[in-house]
Structures are given as structure tokens and as C-alpha cells.
Amino acid sequence: MAGASLYGCLDMAGNAWEWCSDWSAEYAPGPVRNPTGPDEGAYRVYRGGSWGMAVHDARAASRSNNIPGYWDVYLGFRLARSLPRKAGRTLGDGS
């Protein structure tokens, strides 16, 4: 299906900026996989852009930060749940 993620989800980018559990800091130089930031800080990271922002911000790599108590109509969080894997199942196959 066009526009579907690896997991079969549609239209995930650009709905709302999403809070992350990471504290904000500059990235380390060079390639890093899933950087988590420092153990503490003053600002939390949010990602993904929103419907009220520029089109180029509606992507997972788009990132910003603010104080943990900050709120806005463009900012939210995503509930997620891990499911047990079934034998023979591959991600995104709909089974």
C-alpha cells in the first residue's frame, strides 16, 4: 500500500510533534544509531513536525525541544504497545 510504514500504518508523519523520552543535547560527531541524549537536562526532545508547521518539518528526522511542562495544540505523544511475535510472521505483512 502506497504511503504505508513497515508496520502497515498510514499517515503517521505530520499529525503532531511527539514528545520523546530523550533530553536535548547536540549530537555526537559522526554516524550514530538511535542517539538517546544525556541522562538529564533542562529540555526534552520532540520530533516529527505537525499539521500546523512547514511541510519540510513533517518527517521523523525533524527535531526540536522545550521544557517538559510545555504544551501546544501541535504537540502530543504516541501510545505504543509491544506485541508478542508469532512464529513465521514478518513485520508489515498484516498477519
C-alpha positions in Angstrom: 0.0 0.0 0.0 1.5 3.4 -1.0 2.5 5.5 2.0 2.3 2.7 4.5 5.1 2.2 7.0 7.0 -1.0 7.5 4.3 -1.8 10.2 1.3 -1.1 7.9 0.5 2.3 9.5 -0.7 5.2 7.3 -0.3 9.0 7.6 1.9 8.9 10.7 4.1 11.9 9.8 2.9 15.4 10.3 0.0 14.8 12.7 1.6 16.3 15.8 5.1 16.8 17.1 5.7 13.9 19.5 7.4 14.1 22.8 10.4 11.7 23.2 11.9 10.5 26.5 15.3 11.9 25.4 16.9 15.0 27.0 18.1 17.5 24.4 21.8 17.9 23.5 23.9 18.3 20.4 24.5 15.1 18.5 27.9 13.4 18.7 30.0 13.9 15.6 29.8 11.0 13.0 27.0 8.5 12.4 25.1 7.2 15.5 22.2 4.8 15.5 19.3 5.8 17.8 21.0 8.6 19.9 19.4 8.9 23.3 21.0 12.1 24.6 22.3 12.7 28.1 20.9 11.2 31.3 19.4 14.5 32.4 18.9 18.1 31.2 16.5 21.1 31.1 14.8 20.4 27.8 13.1 17.3 26.3 13.1 16.4 22.6 10.1 16.3 20.4 10.1 15.0 16.8 8.1 14.7 13.7 6.6 18.0 12.7 2.8 18.7 12.7 -0.1 19.8 10.6 0.4 23.4 11.6 4.1 23.7 10.5 6.0 23.8 7.3 5.9 20.7 5.1 9.7 20.1 5.4 9.2 19.6 9.2 6.7 16.7 8.7 9.3 14.0 8.9 10.7 11.7 11.6 14.1 13.4 11.4 12.7 16.8 12.3 13.5 17.6 15.9 13.1 20.3 18.4 13.0 20.7 22.2 11.3 22.6 25.1 10.8 22.4 28.8 9.0 19.2 29.9 5.9 21.2 31.1 5.4 22.9 27.7 2.2 22.3 25.8 0.7 23.3 22.5 -2.0 22.1 20.1 0.7 21.0 17.7 2.4 18.7 20.3 1.4 15.4 21.8 2.6 11.9 22.4 2.1 8.4 20.9 0.8 5.4 22.8 2.6 2.3 21.8 2.4 -1.4 22.9 4.7 -4.3 22.1 3.0 -7.5 20.9 4.5 -11.0 21.2 5.9 -12.2 17.9 4.2 -15.1 16.2 6.3 -17.8 14.5 6.6 -17.2 10.8 5.2 -13.6 11.0 7.1 -10.7 9.3 6.6 -7.1 10.1 4.2 -5.3 7.8 2.5 -8.3 6.3 -0.8 -7.7 8.1 -0.9 -11.1 9.8 
